[in-house]
Amino acid sequence: MLKALGSRGKPELFQICCEIYDSGEWPADFLESIMIPIEKKQRAQEYVDFRTIPHASKIIVLKILTRRMEGKVQQVLGRNQYG
């Protein structure tokens, strides 16, 4: 999906996610997800034989949070600490 957005769609999606992060409020239509099961195996019968695709906004917001947390952690950790 992110590839299909192309160069024009990605900045718009990123801007929406930044607004969500700054305001702390998710838009109502982002609170509902439609899960589309995709077969891992041919002729899948059990639920474990399917996978789902997460909501793109959730992925981007998690990446933003991870980067910001890494910056804070680096200030606290010494040079000799790992992990």
Residue pairs with C-beta under 8 A, 6 or more apart in sequence:
1 53
1 56
2 10
2 13
2 56
5 13
13 56
13 57
13 60
14 60
16 27
16 57
17 57
17 60
17 61
17 64
18 64
20 26
20 27
20 30
20 57
20 61
21 61
21 64
21 65
30 55
30 57
33 55
35 52
36 52
36 53
37 50
37 51
37 52
38 50
38 51
38 52
38 53
39 49
39 50
40 49
40 50
40 51
41 49
44 50
